[in-house]
Amino acid sequence: MTNKISRRDVLTGAAALGLQAAALDWGAGASAVTNHIHHSKTFLDILRPPDHARVFTDGGEHELTQSEGAWRWEDVDLRATPSKDGLAIALAAPKSHVQRVRLRWSGVLPTDLRVMGDHWERSYGDLEWRGISPERVLPWYCATHGGDVTHAYGVRTQPGAFCFWQIDSSGVTLWLDVRSGGVGVALGERTLEVCHVVSREGKPAESPHQALKEFCVRMCPAPRLPSEPIYGYNDWYSMYGNATQKTALAAAHQIVDLSPTGANRPFVVIDGGWQPDGGCEGDVWDHGKAAYPDMPGLAAKIQEIGGRPGIWVRPLSTSAATKEVFRLKHNPAVYDPTVPGTLEKVAADIARLRQWGYGLIKHDFSTFDILGRWGFAMGAQLTDDAWTFAEGPRRTNAEIISALYRTIRTAAGDGLLLGCNTVGHLSAGLFEMSRIGDDTSGQKWERTRRMGVNTLAFRAAQHDTFHAIDPDAVGLTRDVPWALNHQWLDLLARSGAAVFVSLPDETVTPEQAKALKAAFALAATLQPIGEPLDWMTTTCPEQWRFESGHANYQWSEPGGAWPFTV
């Protein structure tokens, strides 16, 4: 259990899996869609005042008229100010309640462009390159590929609005959702810094992945990153909320035995199921559920074993004792983040977890809790109409969510934050890590294939540019074929992303132990992010390039992919 594992061992193990090296480049996967349009004809300059602007208020929609460097309708004043690195969008509306703004840059684009977008929060196995679909909602940023170049358009991280793009053959559209809850924001006398538009014209010699990574750097000039690669154990996909303090300590011994002996120790993350039923109230949490009688003691014992304690929390969850005044009217099961006292409670809870000794805090559910929808159901609408926060429509949804994130950041101090069901574009620069996709599984391989591989491929460019990415865990159980999980483990370890595994209560097999030791040896050291090579022609890339070489994976079960909901 203590033999040293080299990078050569990992590569040898990969070969044994049938991960055949392939002499590939990014163009091999894109050859079917490549054309010969010169890149200057596929890029549209948007770092200039838009050609059209329209405002949507609680009273209706109105075309804005350009005048003296601004777009106006009655009291609405929209400014688009060019700078050397972008276009600053600002909005003033002392009387009108503004819901959305639509900006349009006109220009002729080829009809055979390939287009890729992002997601509002986590992805759900549905990111892809595809042809122009004019009505397609492209949250935060988008990229186009035509000829031999990849261009990108987006907004800088931490904007004051939820922003999405549309692409068609006649131009580029940017929508700015500035609502508060489900109604227009009442800005009063203040001016809202809505967003900072950025773009990047691609270069012929670069791959689409390289182009997108460079653009992510442009969107997020100041990421907050962990000092070391993140790897270790998460109990969810082997226990699904039924873990105990005893099983956590057993897993800690197991994961430490499988990890390298260097200074970068593995995390042992206690996921959902530890907290008292119905949440926690009051100034002091003495313990978790009965199965977790001593949470500070558990953290201390994990450290004694040689691991680093981590913990999951749902920061806005209420309990039966929560007073009505604190509850979000749109979703009474959670705290309204605008009620005085709510953010103070969140801060106290996060600080308490740090005081207990948990150095990584995975906070979950906040986007769903506030907006009432999962990312896959948001579309252009984002949330239901007509609801409001307790404070009234004074701030945008983006501003309210960002205030929650800043509260959590401050309370966590020097602890690591892993956002799950959080908005990456609002959290970049505040959280060290982001769970970038929906749940993988320890029960159904199809869920891991669909959610894990897709999000890693299409959000790899965000790794170490927005935050460290967590594509989610390897659910190492008997319900999932080891041959498939072994490939997923290998991809994670070689890709440079965070590597978490959920181990069964019983002992892993010798073959699995060998593979885990090899994977953790790689995961504990800094690796450049892997690059999907065939991602322009599939949602589940099989061909990858790493620092150590190329690999081919085979993700489907013998019967093929499952067509139903997972």
RODO-2510 file (C-alpha; in nm, 4 decimals, decimal comma):
residues 566
     n   res          X          Y          Z
     1     m     0,0000     0,0000     0,0000
     2     t     0,2992     0,2307     0,0350
     3     n     0,4847     0,1618    -0,2928
     4     k     0,5656     0,4778    -0,4839
     5     i     0,3662     0,5261    -0,8007
     6     s     0,5205     0,7124    -1,0924
     7     r     0,3577     0,8813    -1,3885
     8     r     0,4791     0,5873    -1,5983
     9     d     0,2694     0,3539    -1,3814
    10     v    -0,0411     0,5598    -1,4554
    11     l     0,0280     0,5528    -1,8272
    12     t     0,0906     0,1794    -1,8140
    13     g    -0,2378     0,1310    -1,6299
    14     a    -0,4161     0,3380    -1,8895
    15     a    -0,2759     0,1236    -2,1681
    16     a    -0,3998    -0,1868    -1,9894
    17     l    -0,7467    -0,0380    -2,0052
    18     g    -0,7242    -0,0154    -2,3787
    19     l    -0,6802     0,3616    -2,3767
    20     q    -0,4927     0,3519    -2,7056
    21     a    -0,2679     0,6404    -2,7958
    22     a    -0,3801     0,8130    -3,1143
    23     a    -0,1904     1,0501    -3,3370
    24     l    -0,4615     1,3146    -3,3289
    25     d    -0,4916     1,6867    -3,3439
    26     w    -0,7959     1,9031    -3,2752
    27     g    -0,8728     1,9340    -3,6459
    28     a    -0,9318     1,5605    -3,6820
    29     g    -1,2515     1,5871    -3,4818
    30     a    -1,3614     1,9011    -3,6623
    31     s    -1,2849     1,8035    -4,0218
    32     a    -1,6468     1,7321    -4,1050
    33     v    -1,7463     2,0907    -4,0307
    34     t    -1,4359     2,2820    -4,1396
    35     n    -1,4774     2,5349    -4,4197
    36     h    -1,2420     2,7785    -4,5880
    37     i    -1,3919     3,1117    -4,4845
    38     h    -1,1222     3,3609    -4,3934
    39     h    -1,1331     3,4411    -4,0239
    40     s    -1,1847     3,8156    -4,0844
    41     k    -1,5244     3,7291    -4,2355
    42     t    -1,6387     3,5222    -3,9392
    43     f    -1,5696     3,7729    -3,6590
    44     l    -1,8062     4,0554    -3,5666
    45     d    -1,6768     4,3594    -3,3797
    46     i    -1,8971     4,4098    -3,0733
    47     l    -1,6635     4,6358    -2,8754
    48     r    -1,8471     4,9336    -3,0140
    49     p    -2,1878     5,0865    -2,9488
    50     p    -2,4597     4,8411    -3,0570
    51     d    -2,6717     4,9085    -3,3635
    52     h    -3,0021     4,8600    -3,1828
    53     a    -3,1154     4,8687    -2,8190
    54     r    -3,4511     4,7835    -2,6652
    55     v    -3,5703     4,8003    -2,3050
    56     f    -3,8368     4,5835    -2,1399
    57     t    -4,0024     4,7375    -1,8350
    58     d    -4,2892     4,6293    -1,6116
    59     g    -4,5062     4,8445    -1,8384
    60     g    -4,4007     4,7056    -2,1749
    61     e    -4,1156     4,7123    -2,4284
    62     h    -3,9667     5,0172    -2,5910
    63     e    -3,7093     5,0935    -2,8588
    64     l    -3,4256     5,3075    -2,7286
    65     t    -3,3160     5,6081    -2,9324
    66     q    -2,9475     5,6836    -2,9693
    67     s    -2,8483     6,0340    -2,8735
    68     e    -2,5212     6,1904    -2,7530
    69     g    -2,3495     5,8618    -2,6770
    70     a    -2,6468     5,7070    -2,4958
    71     w    -2,9693     5,5187    -2,5698
    72     r    -3,2780     5,6676    -2,4131
    73     w    -3,6485     5,6154    -2,3650
    74     e    -3,8204     5,8508    -2,1223
    75     d    -3,6182     5,8150    -1,7966
    76     v    -3,4222     5,5089    -1,9118
    77     d    -3,0609     5,5924    -1,9957
    78     l    -2,8315     5,3191    -2,1283
    79     r    -2,4600     5,3819    -2,1766
    80     a    -2,2166     5,1658    -2,3746
    81     t    -1,8696     5,3030    -2,3196
    82     p    -1,5801     5,1545    -2,5190
    83     s    -1,2469     5,1036    -2,3461
    84     k    -0,9177     4,9469    -2,4498
    85     d    -1,0300     4,6063    -2,3214
    86     g    -1,4053     4,5990    -2,3640
    87     l    -1,7385     4,7775    -2,3588
    88     a    -1,8844     4,8935    -2,0259
    89     i    -2,2649     4,8806    -2,0080
    90     a    -2,4387     5,1014    -1,7497
    91     l    -2,8099     5,1575    -1,6862
    92     a    -3,0012     5,4373    -1,5145
    93     a    -3,3793     5,4454    -1,4734
    94     p    -3,4956     5,6662    -1,1819
    95     k    -3,8657     5,5874    -1,2335
    96     s    -3,9110     5,2895    -1,4656
    97     h    -3,8789     4,9347    -1,3354
    98     v    -3,6545     4,7644    -1,5906
    99     q    -3,6715     4,3902    -1,6498
   100     r    -3,4435     4,3347    -1,9477
   101     v    -3,2336     4,5129    -2,2053
   102     r    -3,1608     4,3742    -2,5515
   103     l    -2,8561     4,4922    -2,7479
   104     r    -2,7927     4,4035    -3,1092
   105     w    -2,4820     4,4233    -3,3258
   106     s    -2,5600     4,3744    -3,6942
   107     g    -2,3324     4,2058    -3,9446
   108     v    -2,3236     3,9228    -4,1973
   109     l    -2,1964     3,5919    -4,0555
   110     p    -2,1574     3,2622    -4,2442
   111     t    -2,4538     3,0294    -4,2115
   112     d    -2,2277     2,7274    -4,1596
   113     l    -2,0625     2,8502    -3,8383
   114     r    -2,0440     2,6091    -3,5452
   115     v    -2,1564     2,7675    -3,2180
   116     m    -2,0925     2,6722    -2,8536
   117     g    -2,2366     2,8246    -2,5361
   118     d    -2,2159     2,7850    -2,1610
   119     h    -2,4805     2,7231    -1,8901
   120     w    -2,6352     2,9450    -1,6235
   121     e    -2,4923     2,7393    -1,3343
   122     r    -2,3951     2,3709    -1,3569
   123     s    -2,4225     2,1999    -1,6911
   124     y    -2,6590     1,9066    -1,7442
   125     g    -2,4982     1,6891    -2,0101
   126     d    -2,6203     1,9276    -2,2795
   127     l    -2,3251     2,1450    -2,3754
   128     e    -2,2267     2,1156    -2,7410
   129     w    -2,0982     2,2696    -3,0607
   130     r    -2,3700     2,2870    -3,3249
   131     g    -2,4906     2,4902    -3,6184
   132     i    -2,6560     2,8298    -3,5890
   133     s    -2,9855     2,8188    -3,4001
   134     p    -3,1040     3,1819    -3,3797
   135     e    -3,3268     3,1294    -3,0764
   136     r    -3,0660     2,9339    -2,8798
   137     v    -2,9878     3,0847    -2,5378
   138     l    -2,6113     3,1065    -2,4786
   139     p    -2,5538     3,2080    -2,1137
   140     w    -2,2603     3,4337    -2,0279
   141     y    -2,0449     3,3675    -2,3339
   142     c    -2,0366     3,1920    -2,6670
   143     a    -1,7816     3,0830    -2,9242
   144     t    -1,8042     3,0388    -3,2997
   145     h    -1,5883     2,8257    -3,5260
   146     g    -1,5563     2,8719    -3,8987
   147     g    -1,2720     2,8089    -4,1350
   148     d    -0,9664     2,7574    -3,9167
   149     v    -1,0423     2,9983    -3,6325
   150     t    -1,2519     3,0187    -3,3169
   151     h    -1,3889     3,3544    -3,2021
   152     a    -1,5598     3,4322    -2,8711
   153     y    -1,8023     3,6882    -2,7242
   154     g    -1,8946     3,7293    -2,3588
   155     v    -1,9159     3,9403    -2,0467
   156     r    -1,6633     3,9696    -1,7696
   157     t    -1,7218     3,7674    -1,4535
   158     q    -1,9104     3,9212    -1,1579
   159     p    -2,1547     4,1288    -1,3674
   160     g    -2,4603     4,3064    -1,2257
   161     a    -2,7069     4,1144    -1,4449
   162     f    -2,7744     3,7692    -1,5846
   163     c    -2,6504     3,7916    -1,9436
   164     f    -2,7011     3,5672    -2,2448
   165     w    -2,6189     3,5756    -2,6143
   166     q    -2,7797     3,4765    -2,9422
   167     i    -2,6043     3,4201    -3,2749
   168     d    -2,7580     3,4260    -3,6214
   169     s    -2,6379     3,4965    -3,9733
   170     s    -2,7323     3,8639    -3,9429
   171     g    -2,5568     3,9481    -3,6174
   172     v    -2,5047     3,9005    -3,2461
   173     t    -2,7556     3,9754    -2,9673
   174     l    -2,6924     4,0294    -2,5968
   175     w    -2,9751     4,0103    -2,3431
   176     l    -2,9301     4,1664    -1,9991
   177     d    -3,1733     4,0358    -1,7353
   178     v    -3,1760     4,2975    -1,4580
   179     r    -3,4892     4,1802    -1,2788
   180     s    -3,5238     4,1582    -0,9050
   181     g    -3,7048     3,8341    -0,8340
   182     g    -3,9605     3,8183    -1,1146
   183     v    -4,0192     4,1926    -1,1583
   184     g    -3,8302     4,4901    -1,2925
   185     v    -3,5561     4,6393    -1,0787
   186     a    -3,6232     4,9815    -0,9233
   187     l    -3,2852     5,1503    -0,9440
   188     g    -3,3966     5,4869    -0,8097
   189     e    -3,1163     5,7380    -0,8309
   190     r    -2,8332     5,4882    -0,8639
   191     t    -2,6670     5,3748    -1,1871
   192     l    -2,6252     5,0004    -1,2342
   193     e    -2,2954     4,8756    -1,3740
   194     v    -2,4631     4,6032    -1,5768
   195     c    -2,1684     4,4233    -1,7352
   196     h    -1,8421     4,4586    -1,9224
   197     v    -1,8598     4,3137    -2,2738
   198     v    -1,5441     4,1441    -2,4035
   199     s    -1,4580     3,9539    -2,7179
   200     r    -1,1638     3,7779    -2,8756
   201     e    -1,0770     3,7293    -3,2405
   202     g    -0,9256     3,3878    -3,2903
   203     k    -0,5931     3,2946    -3,4448
   204     p    -0,5581     3,0392    -3,7274
   205     a    -0,2889     2,8333    -3,5526
   206     e    -0,4781     2,7658    -3,2278
   207     s    -0,7258     2,4905    -3,1432
   208     p    -1,0819     2,5792    -3,0340
   209     h    -0,9928     2,4700    -2,6792
   210     q    -0,6878     2,6954    -2,6708
   211     a    -0,8917     2,9868    -2,8049
   212     l    -1,1617     2,9381    -2,5434
   213     k    -0,9087     2,9112    -2,2601
   214     e    -0,7500     3,2395    -2,3662
   215     f    -1,0945     3,3978    -2,3734
   216     c    -1,1739     3,2723    -2,0223
   217     v    -0,8622     3,4561    -1,9037
   218     r    -1,0009     3,7705    -2,0638
   219     m    -1,3395     3,7241    -1,8953
   220     c    -1,1913     3,6612    -1,5500
   221     p    -0,8855     3,8796    -1,4897
   222     a    -0,8517     3,7870    -1,1189
   223     p    -0,9464     3,4236    -1,0390
   224     r    -0,9128     3,2872    -0,6862
   225     l    -0,7410     2,9479    -0,7036
   226     p    -0,6353     2,6792    -0,4556
   227     s    -0,2632     2,6650    -0,3850
   228     e    -0,2514     2,2900    -0,4627
   229     p    -0,4506     2,0444    -0,6756
   230     i    -0,7594     1,9067    -0,5005
   231     y    -0,8305     1,5348    -0,4639
   232     g    -0,9708     1,2870    -0,2143
   233     y    -1,2941     1,1315    -0,0906
   234     n    -1,6599     1,2362    -0,0965
   235     d    -1,9112     1,0033     0,0673
   236     w    -2,2215     1,0858    -0,1389
   237     y    -2,2081     0,8340    -0,4235
   238     s    -2,1386     0,5380    -0,1992
   239     m    -2,3570     0,6426     0,0966
   240     y    -2,6239     0,8779    -0,0450
   241     g    -2,6811     1,0486     0,2888
   242     n    -2,6524     0,7329     0,5010
   243     a    -2,2927     0,7766     0,6119
   244     t    -2,1945     0,8035     0,9778
   245     q    -1,9050     0,9324     1,1803
   246     k    -1,7777     0,5735     1,1936
   247     t    -1,7901     0,5239     0,8157
   248     a    -1,6264     0,8629     0,7617
   249     l    -1,3283     0,7647     0,9762
   250     a    -1,2991     0,4274     0,8032
   251     a    -1,3010     0,6044     0,4674
   252     a    -1,0371     0,8487     0,5913
   253     h    -0,8010     0,5601     0,6765
   254     q    -0,8728     0,4021     0,3394
   255     i    -0,8207     0,7178     0,1344
   256     v    -0,5002     0,8133     0,3155
   257     d    -0,3581     0,4654     0,2546
   258     l    -0,4293     0,5081    -0,1175
   259     s    -0,2785     0,8568    -0,1395
   260     p     0,0811     0,9649    -0,1977
   261     t     0,2864     1,0647     0,1051
   262     g     0,3696     1,4215    -0,0019
   263     a     0,2572     1,7462     0,1572
   264     n    -0,0595     1,7742    -0,0534
   265     r    -0,2936     1,5617     0,1576
   266     p    -0,6279     1,4217     0,0365
   267     f    -0,9593     1,5722     0,1420
   268     v    -1,2238     1,3681     0,3212
   269     v    -1,5540     1,5435     0,2472
   270     i    -1,8634     1,4774     0,4570
   271     d    -2,1477     1,5393     0,2122
   272     g    -2,5218     1,5742     0,2704
   273     g    -2,6780     1,3767     0,5548
   274     w    -2,4723     1,4911     0,8520
   275     q    -2,6826     1,7935     0,9463
   276     p    -2,9797     1,7685     1,1874
   277     d    -3,3156     1,7045     1,0202
   278     g    -3,4776     2,0261     0,9077
   279     g    -3,1584     2,2298     0,9259
   280     c    -3,0026     2,4140     1,2169
   281     e    -3,1156     2,7142     1,4179
   282     g    -2,9700     2,9155     1,7024
   283     d    -2,6243     3,0356     1,7830
   284     v    -2,4682     2,6961     1,8483
   285     w    -2,4658     2,3631     1,6693
   286     d    -2,3491     2,1051     1,9192
   287     h    -2,3387     1,8193     1,6714
   288     g    -2,4917     1,6760     1,3578
   289     k    -2,7456     1,3958     1,3444
   290     a    -2,7226     1,1173     1,5987
   291     a    -2,4834     0,9385     1,3625
   292     y    -2,2496     1,2392     1,3901
   293     p    -2,2247     1,3121     1,7649
   294     d    -1,9051     1,5185     1,7472
   295     m    -1,8430     1,7162     1,4310
   296     p    -1,5378     1,9080     1,5614
   297     g    -1,3976     1,5811     1,6960
   298     l    -1,4540     1,4141     1,3587
   299     a    -1,2561     1,6868     1,1831
   300     a    -0,9727     1,6510     1,4326
   301     k    -0,9595     1,2719     1,3876
   302     i    -0,9527     1,3045     1,0071
   303     q    -0,6516     1,5325     1,0454
   304     e    -0,4838     1,2877     1,2834
   305     i    -0,5289     1,0124     1,0250
   306     g    -0,3600     1,2293     0,7626
   307     g    -0,6514     1,3706     0,5666
   308     r    -0,8025     1,7167     0,5353
   309     p    -1,1623     1,7583     0,6526
   310     g    -1,4277     1,8922     0,4157
   311     i    -1,8014     1,9366     0,4636
   312     w    -2,1226     2,0023     0,2675
   313     v    -2,3840     2,2592     0,3652
   314     r    -2,7027     2,4078     0,2222
   315     p    -2,6668     2,7660     0,3461
   316     l    -3,0225     2,8922     0,2896
   317     s    -3,2131     2,5893     0,4215
   318     t    -3,4726     2,6640     0,6899
   319     s    -3,5992     2,4473     0,9744
   320     a    -3,9403     2,4106     1,1350
   321     a    -3,8366     2,6765     1,3855
   322     t    -3,7556     2,9413     1,1232
   323     k    -3,9782     3,2458     1,1637
   324     e    -4,2054     3,3392     0,8753
   325     v    -4,0400     3,6783     0,8332
   326     f    -3,7142     3,5110     0,7276
   327     r    -3,8690     3,2850     0,4651
   328     l    -3,8529     3,3625     0,0942
   329     k    -4,2129     3,4081    -0,0192
   330     h    -4,1285     3,2569    -0,3561
   331     n    -3,9886     2,9475    -0,1789
   332     p    -4,0771     2,9335     0,1943
   333     a    -3,8443     2,6349     0,2449
   334     v    -3,5428     2,8674     0,2312
   335     y    -3,4219     3,1927     0,3812
   336     d    -3,4801     3,5177     0,1946
   337     p    -3,1256     3,6502     0,1449
   338     t    -3,2472     4,0117     0,1568
   339     v    -3,4076     3,9955     0,5032
   340     p    -3,1883     4,1654     0,7676
   341     g    -3,0265     3,8908     0,9698
   342     t    -3,0176     3,6238     0,6970
   343     l    -2,6673     3,6933     0,5723
   344     e    -2,5483     3,7251     0,9320
   345     k    -2,6831     3,3758     1,0008
   346     v    -2,5186     3,2378     0,6855
   347     a    -2,1897     3,3974     0,7886
   348     a    -2,2143     3,2525     1,1401
   349     d    -2,2881     2,9038     1,0040
   350     i    -1,9952     2,9100     0,7610
   351     a    -1,7617     3,0476     1,0279
   352     r    -1,8717     2,7704     1,2660
   353     l    -1,7811     2,5016     1,0125
   354     r    -1,4373     2,6566     0,9826
   355     q    -1,4041     2,6723     1,3623
   356     w    -1,4865     2,3021     1,3758
   357     g    -1,1832     2,2421     1,1555
   358     y    -1,3319     2,1859     0,8088
   359     g    -1,0935     2,3435     0,5602
   360     l    -1,3089     2,2840     0,2525
   361     i    -1,6729     2,3918     0,2534
   362     k    -1,8946     2,2677    -0,0278
   363     h    -2,2063     2,4846    -0,0304
   364     d    -2,4997     2,3741    -0,2398
   365     f    -2,8505     2,4541    -0,3695
   366     s    -2,8366     2,8341    -0,3521
   367     t    -2,9291     2,9006    -0,7178
   368     f    -3,2279     2,6668    -0,7017
   369     d    -3,3267     2,7966    -0,3589
   370     i    -3,3312     3,1602    -0,4729
   371     l    -3,4556     3,1388    -0,8328
   372     g    -3,6727     2,8270    -0,7981
   373     r    -3,5357     2,6473    -1,1043
   374     w    -3,2497     2,4194    -1,1968
   375     g    -3,0208     2,5463    -1,4694
   376     f    -3,1656     2,3175    -1,7371
   377     a    -3,5107     2,4744    -1,6822
   378     m    -3,4030     2,8399    -1,6748
   379     g    -3,3696     2,9154    -2,0449
   380     a    -3,4277     3,2815    -2,1239
   381     q    -3,6838     3,3121    -1,8438
   382     l    -3,4516     3,2210    -1,5514
   383     t    -3,7242     3,2362    -1,2849
   384     d    -4,1000     3,2783    -1,2481
   385     d    -4,2618     3,6158    -1,3103
   386     a    -4,4163     3,8502    -1,0553
   387     w    -4,2446     3,7507    -0,7285
   388     t    -4,0313     3,9794    -0,5138
   389     f    -3,7790     3,9647    -0,2330
   390     a    -3,8640     4,1030     0,1093
   391     e    -3,6572     4,4168     0,0515
   392     g    -3,8512     4,4981    -0,2641
   393     p    -3,7041     4,5241    -0,6143
   394     r    -3,4049     4,7398    -0,5156
   395     r    -3,1283     4,5094    -0,6437
   396     t    -3,0938     4,2707    -0,9350
   397     n    -3,0916     3,8945    -0,8887
   398     a    -2,7258     3,8939    -0,9859
   399     e    -2,6457     4,1548    -0,7187
   400     i    -2,8367     3,9642    -0,4478
   401     i    -2,6717     3,6323    -0,5312
   402     s    -2,3302     3,7993    -0,5463
   403     a    -2,3869     3,9495    -0,2009
   404     l    -2,4577     3,5994    -0,0666
   405     y    -2,1370     3,4721    -0,2269
   406     r    -1,9300     3,7537    -0,0790
   407     t    -2,0772     3,6801     0,2647
   408     i    -1,9778     3,3144     0,2377
   409     r    -1,6323     3,4115     0,1124
   410     t    -1,5652     3,6466     0,4019
   411     a    -1,6953     3,4028     0,6633
   412     a    -1,4831     3,1159     0,5261
   413     g    -1,1628     3,3135     0,5784
   414     d    -0,8697     3,1160     0,4442
   415     g    -1,0827     2,8044     0,3915
   416     l    -1,1450     2,6622     0,0455
   417     l    -1,4913     2,7114    -0,1028
   418     l    -1,6461     2,4677    -0,3482
   419     g    -1,9623     2,6054    -0,5043
   420     c    -2,2226     2,3507    -0,6139
   421     n    -2,5386     2,4709    -0,7921
   422     t    -2,3707     2,8101    -0,7941
   423     v    -2,3406     3,0559    -1,0819
   424     g    -1,9865     3,0272    -1,2127
   425     h    -1,9849     3,3691    -1,3740
   426     l    -2,0827     3,5340    -1,0448
   427     s    -1,8584     3,3216    -0,8211
   428     a    -1,5369     3,3330    -1,0261
   429     g    -1,2854     3,5320    -0,8273
   430     l    -1,4595     3,4477    -0,4980
   431     f    -1,4586     3,0665    -0,4784
   432     e    -1,1548     2,8495    -0,5361
   433     m    -1,3572     2,5645    -0,6849
   434     s    -1,6771     2,5004    -0,8774
   435     r    -1,8795     2,1844    -0,9298
   436     i    -1,9267     2,2420    -1,2998
   437     g    -2,1818     1,9720    -1,3828
   438     d    -2,4870     1,7947    -1,2464
   439     d    -2,4424     1,4852    -1,0298
   440     t    -2,2555     1,1813    -1,1544
   441     s    -2,3589     0,8506    -0,9942
   442     g    -2,2648     0,5469    -0,7931
   443     q    -2,5791     0,3720    -0,9162
   444     k    -2,6094     0,4339    -1,2923
   445     w    -2,3111     0,4656    -1,5252
   446     e    -2,5225     0,6516    -1,7808
   447     r    -2,5513     0,9492    -1,5479
   448     t    -2,1731     0,9718    -1,5073
   449     r    -2,1215     0,9364    -1,8824
   450     r    -2,3794     1,1997    -1,9647
   451     m    -2,3049     1,4560    -1,6930
   452     g    -1,9383     1,4048    -1,6106
   453     v    -1,7682     1,3623    -1,9457
   454     n    -1,9703     1,6386    -2,1123
   455     t    -1,9069     1,9036    -1,8481
   456     l    -1,5353     1,8269    -1,8266
   457     a    -1,4962     1,8553    -2,2031
   458     f    -1,6945     2,1737    -2,2534
   459     r    -1,5847     2,3559    -1,9384
   460     a    -1,2217     2,2460    -1,9274
   461     a    -1,1227     2,5940    -2,0460
   462     q    -1,2518     2,7374    -1,7160
   463     h    -0,9998     2,5368    -1,5130
   464     d    -0,7504     2,7684    -1,3436
   465     t    -0,8964     3,0596    -1,5395
   466     f    -1,2280     3,0961    -1,3489
   467     h    -1,1549     2,8501    -1,0676
   468     a    -1,0410     2,4922    -1,0191
   469     i    -1,3078     2,2756    -1,1783
   470     d    -1,4735     1,9762    -1,0123
   471     p    -1,6462     1,7579    -1,2768
   472     d    -1,7808     1,5453    -0,9851
   473     a    -1,6843     1,2151    -0,8349
   474     v    -1,6148     0,8577    -0,9352
   475     g    -1,8898     0,6515    -0,7703
   476     l    -1,6830     0,3397    -0,7118
   477     t    -1,9581     0,0905    -0,6297
   478     r    -2,0629    -0,2537    -0,7482
   479     d    -2,3571    -0,0988    -0,9347
   480     v    -2,1274     0,0706    -1,1874
   481     p    -1,9011    -0,1395    -1,4147
   482     w    -1,5402    -0,1005    -1,3045
   483     a    -1,4122    -0,0951    -1,6639
   484     l    -1,6120     0,2239    -1,7270
   485     n    -1,5380     0,3831    -1,3904
   486     h    -1,1687     0,3073    -1,4424
   487     q    -1,1726     0,5169    -1,7592
   488     w    -1,3537     0,8026    -1,5820
   489     l    -1,0966     0,7898    -1,3010
   490     d    -0,8130     0,7927    -1,5542
   491     l    -0,9605     1,0895    -1,7419
   492     l    -1,0031     1,2915    -1,4225
   493     a    -0,6530     1,2148    -1,2957
   494     r    -0,4811     1,2960    -1,6235
   495     s    -0,6954     1,6010    -1,6989
   496     g    -0,5753     1,8207    -1,4125
   497     a    -0,9263     1,8697    -1,2694
   498     a    -1,0269     1,7891    -0,9108
   499     v    -1,0477     1,4147    -0,8412
   500     f    -1,2970     1,2912    -0,5824
   501     v    -1,3990     0,9287    -0,5344
   502     s    -1,6797     0,7693    -0,3366
   503     l    -1,5629     0,4354    -0,2021
   504     p    -1,7836     0,1471    -0,0902
   505     d    -1,7942     0,0420     0,2726
   506     e    -1,6315    -0,2876     0,1780
   507     t    -1,2650    -0,3094     0,0784
   508     v    -1,1812    -0,2159    -0,2794
   509     t    -1,0299    -0,4847    -0,4980
   510     p    -0,6508    -0,5004    -0,5480
   511     e    -0,6944    -0,3873    -0,9079
   512     q    -0,9027    -0,0882    -0,7982
   513     a    -0,6571    -0,0029    -0,5203
   514     k    -0,3695    -0,0003    -0,7688
   515     a    -0,5622     0,2251    -1,0056
   516     l    -0,6644     0,4614    -0,7248
   517     k    -0,3061     0,4932    -0,6009
   518     a    -0,1878     0,5732    -0,9516
   519     a    -0,4693     0,8236    -1,0044
   520     f    -0,4106     1,0013    -0,6722
   521     a    -0,0368     1,0185    -0,7411
   522     l    -0,1189     1,2170    -1,0543
   523     a    -0,4043     1,4154    -0,8980
   524     a    -0,1841     1,5381    -0,6133
   525     t     0,0501     1,7113    -0,8581
   526     l    -0,0164     1,9990    -1,0922
   527     q    -0,1323     1,8830    -1,4368
   528     p    -0,2243     2,1004    -1,7369
   529     i    -0,5923     2,0660    -1,8177
   530     g    -0,6780     1,7953    -2,0691
   531     e    -0,8066     1,8920    -2,4127
   532     p    -1,0988     1,7191    -2,5855
   533     l    -1,0172     1,6612    -2,9505
   534     d    -1,3449     1,5397    -3,0986
   535     w    -1,5741     1,7751    -2,9051
   536     m    -1,6940     1,9577    -3,2150
   537     t    -1,8688     1,6444    -3,3418
   538     t    -1,9928     1,4792    -3,0207
   539     t    -2,1334     1,5747    -2,6803
   540     c    -1,9309     1,2957    -2,5171
   541     p    -1,5709     1,3240    -2,6382
   542     e    -1,3658     1,0045    -2,6558
   543     q    -1,0417     1,1490    -2,7916
   544     w    -0,8301     1,3518    -2,5490
   545     r    -0,4879     1,5093    -2,5373
   546     f    -0,2924     1,5397    -2,2120
   547     e     0,0572     1,6494    -2,1202
   548     s     0,1431     1,2784    -2,1131
   549     g     0,0046     1,2089    -2,4614
   550     h    -0,3218     1,1130    -2,6299
   551     a    -0,5903     0,8700    -2,5171
   552     n    -0,9053     0,7158    -2,6603
   553     y    -1,1897     0,6246    -2,4262
   554     q    -1,5000     0,4167    -2,4899
   555     w    -1,7857     0,5533    -2,2775
   556     s    -2,0902     0,3520    -2,3834
   557     e    -2,2196     0,0370    -2,2166
   558     p    -2,2687    -0,2679    -2,4417
   559     g    -2,6292    -0,1695    -2,5116
   560     g    -2,5377     0,1878    -2,5991
   561     a    -2,6493     0,5110    -2,4328
   562     w    -2,9712     0,5213    -2,2309
   563     p    -3,2275     0,7456    -2,4085
   564     f    -3,4472     0,8109    -2,1047
   565     t    -3,4145     1,0485    -1,8111
   566     v    -3,1356     0,9608    -1,5670
***
